[in-house]
Amino acid sequence: MRASALKTLTTAFMLLLCLAGLAPAHALQLTDDRGVSVTLAQSPQRIVSLLPSLTETVCAMEQCHRLVGIDRYSNHPASVKSLPVVGGGLDPNIEAIVALKPDVVILATSSRASQRLESLGIKVVALEPKSHADVQRVLKKIGVLLDIPPAQGADRLWRIIDASVSAAAQSIPPQARNTRVYFEVSRGPYAAGEASFIGETLTRLGVKNIIPASLGPFPRINPEFVVRANPDLIMVGSRSMQAMATYPGWSSIKAVKQQRICVYGVDESDVVVRPGPRMAEAARIMANCIAGKAGAG
């Protein structure tokens, strides 16, 4: 009798285990930066990323293994370089993306791929951070997408960024405070305004951005605007430096005459212009420039 009861209990227990294994993962829903509500049956296991900052965010949440494809500019961490490259955010290879059978594609709101991918039945989440508040929000949305608790994902990463910016600000000497800075993001020229995540970091570092918030986060400006503003310090990526040399009247700018220009190499440029987990490192890079160039005199 006891043996029969034990057998019955064992069978019931195994049945419960099987049923537990068949239980569906909980569905998730989020609204992306287009205002589109995206519903997934479960947290995606196959992700294609078409924006470097989003690639870095997924990896910073220790979920790099879910990435199955990236855009041509995603290069950090080094492990993602072995993944299939599916073009850029503005010129993605739709066929290559479809072939990877992603559960979701994460990309910028400015990407041209969203409608085409959705018409093919592929889920799309469009996110494009431009300010510190945007970065916090995008970290949270990626955390939701990955089903990572905030304490382990979004909140943890933002605390690191916030504390690093504050620490970088403390490293700048008093004489460098209120230095008037021009930050060129890319050729055009496109500048980082006060309203951008770069501009907000500069403000927290105690310097003055010559590009006002009223012009938008990343406005295309006339080079003469910079000549008239006459900044004390210029920050620029090496990709833009050659073009900058041809801007009319720039030889008269204080920063140029006094050689107070920080030219960031390719690796450093990638860090400072990406609104993601490496903003902590970006703050240190910019603080070193301010302390070394503006603080020296």
N, C-alpha and C positions, 0 to 999 in steps of 0.2 A: 504493500500500500504506500509506504513511504517512497519507494523507488518510483512508483507511478506518479506520485505528486511532484517529486523532484523533476521528473522528465517533463511534466506539464508546465512547471514553472520555467524550466530552461527554454522550452519551446516558445513560451510567451515572451520571455526576455529577448530571445533572438528575433522574434517578430517585431518587437518594439525597436530594436536596433535597426532593422531593415527599414521600418517606416520612418525612423529619424533620418536615415540616409537619403530617403526619397523626398523629404520635406524640402520645398523650394526655398531658395535664398530670398531674403526680403527685397522687395522692389525699392528703387530710390527715384526721387524726382528732384530736379533743380531747374531754376530759371537762369538762362545764360545772359550775356550782355546785350543780346539782341532783343531781350524780353521774351524769348521763346522758351516755353516749358518743355523740358526733355525728361521722358520717363524711360527707365531701364529696368528690365526684369530683375537684374542683380548688378552688383558692382562689376564694371568691365574688367575682363582679364586680358583682352587684346586691344591695345591702345595705339593709335597713330597720332603723333604730335607734329603739328606744322608751325610751331612757334617755340624758339629756343627757351624762353623764360618758363613756358609750360613744361617743356621737357625736363628742365632743371628742377622744377617744383615736384614733379612726379618722383624723380630720383631722390630729392631731399627728404621725401616722405618714405624713403626706403622701398619704393615700388618700381624700380627700374625694370625689373623682370617682366612687368606687364607691357612694356613698350615693344611693339613689333615693327615700327617704322617711324622715321623722323624726316624733318625737312633738311635741306642742304646746309643750313646754318647752325643746327643743333650740334654742339661739339663738346658739351660738358654734362656729366663727367665723362672721362675718356672711354668708359665702357660702351657708351651709346654709339661710338664711331663704327662699331661692327654691325650696326643695324642697317637694314635696307633704307636707302635714301629715296624719297618720293617727290623730289622737286622742292620748290619753295612755297611759301604761304600764298604768294600772288600768282605763281604759275605751277601749281601742283600737277603731278601725273596721276590723273584720276584712275586710269586703268591699273597702275601699280598699287594704288591704295586699295582698290576693290580686291585685287588679287591677294592681299594680306588678310582679308576677311576680319577686319577690325570690329570689335563690339561698339567702339566709339572713336570718332576723330575729334581731337581738340585743336582749335585753331584761333586765329585773331578774327575779330569782327570784320576787319577789312579784307579778309581772304575772299577770293572769288569762288572758292570750292564748295561753300555751304549748300547752296541750292542744288547743285549738280549731284553732290553726294546724297543729299536727302531724297532726291528723285530716284536714286538707285536703292533706296531702302536702308541707307547707312545713317546711324545716329551721329549727330554733330553737336558739339558744345563749343560755342564761340565766346572767348574771354579775352579782354584786352586792357590790362591795367596801365593807367597813365599817371596816377597819383599814389601817395602812400596809402590813402584810404582804399583805393582800387586794389592795391597789392594785398592788403589785409583781406578784402572781400574775395579776391580770386584764390588766395590760399585756402580760405574756408570752403569755397565751392569745389576746388580740387580735392580737398579733404572729404567732402560729402561724396564726390564721385568715386573716390577710392575706398570709401567706408572706413576712414581712419578717424578715430576719436580726436577732437580738437586738441586735447592735452598732449597727444602724441604727434600731432601733425601741425595744423595751422597755427594754433596758439603758441606752440613751442617755437616754430620758425619765426613768428613775428617778434616774440620776446628777444630772440637772438639778434634780429635785425635792429630793433629799437634800442637795445642795450649797446650794440656796437656803434650806432650812430652817436649816441650820447658819449660814449668813451672816446670816439674820434674827435668830437667837439672839444673835449677836455684837453686834448693833446695840442691844440692850436695856440700859439703864443698870443698874448694880448695885443701886440702891435699888428697882428694880421687880421684882427677883428674889423669888420666893416669894409674889407677889401672889396672893390667892385670887380665882379667876375663875368666873363663871357664864356659860355660853354657851347661849343659847336658839336652837334650830334652827328651830322653827316653833310655831304656836299649839297649845295643848293644856294646859299647855306641854310640848313635847318638848325635852329637853336633850341636849347632846353630852357623853357620859360619858368618863371616862378611857380606856375601851377603844375608843373610836371613833377614826377617822383625825383628826378635829378635836382630840379630847382628847390624842392622841399628839403632835400638832404643838404643842399648848399646853405639854405636858410638856417637849418639847425646847426650847421657848422659855424655860423656866425658871420657869414659874408653876404654881400649884396649882389643879387643877380641883376644885370642891366636889362634883361628881357622881362618886362612886366607881365603879370598874370593876365592882364586884359588881352594880350596877344594870343593866348591859348597855350597849351602844354608844349607843343613842338612846332612853332610857327616857321614858315619860310620867310626869311627877312632880306632886305636890301643890305648889302655890305656897308653902304654908306651910313646906315643906322648905327653900326658898331663904331665907325669912325667918329660920329658925332657923340656917342656915349663915352668914348675914350676910356675903356676899362683898364684897371690896374693889372689884371691877370687874365690870361686866356687858357682855356683847357680845350684840347682838340685831339681827335683820334688820328693816327698816322695816315689813315686812308684819305682824310680830308686836308692834310697839311699842304700837299702840293697845290691843290686848288686855291687854298687860302693865300698862298704867296702871290697870286695874280690879282687879288682883290684891290681895286683902286683906292689909293689914299691910306692903306693900312700901315705904311712905313711911318706915318705920323702918330700912330696910336702909342700911348704911354707904355703899355705892356710889351709892344713890339720893340720900341726903342730901348727899353730897359731889359729886354730878353727875359721877360717874365711870362713864359709860355710853357705849359706842360703838354708834351706830345705823348699820347698813350699809344703803345704798341698794340698789335692786333689782339693779344690775349687780354691786356688791361682794358682795351676798348670794349671787348665783349662783356667784361665784368661791369663796367660803369654804365653801360647803356641798356642793360637788361633788368626789367622790374621783377625780380624774383628773389630766391633765397640768397643769392650772392650780393645783395645790397649791403650786407654787413661788410663784406670785403671792399665794395665800392666806396663806402664811407671812409675807410682807412686810406684807400688810394687817393681820394680827393683831399683828405686832410693832410696827407704827406706833401701833396703839391702845394697847398696853401701855406703850410708851415715852412716849406723849403724855399718857395719863391717870394711870397708876400712877407713872410716872417723874417726873411733874411735882411730886409731893408726897411 
